[in-house]
């Protein structure tokens, strides 16, 4: 091959490589973004347990309680229950159960973590 035919061939190859890279990156980014939207919107329970430095039995109780509360909320939504009073009763019951498991000091730390988590989710949702 001479230089006159080699340069256009290289340019064509480079351009097609760049275009392919851009397309793949765009597809991967949209896929990750879609997965994040579908994903769990609540707190990562393992991170909460680690942040609160809970003992194994308390951590296990907290995980069970959080999963149970999530299931209860989901059941209310699936029934089509939009009754604010029922949600408030469920929330109060959950809060009392959390207090029973965590105690006042850890409950305060837990609530701070939840506030921070909500704030970060709201910020990330606005950016998307």
PyMOL commands that set and color helices and strands:
alter all, ss='L'
color gray80, all
select helices_A, chain A and resi 3-38+45-52+56-79+84-127
alter helices_A, ss='H'
color red, helices_A
deselect
rebuild
show_as cartoon
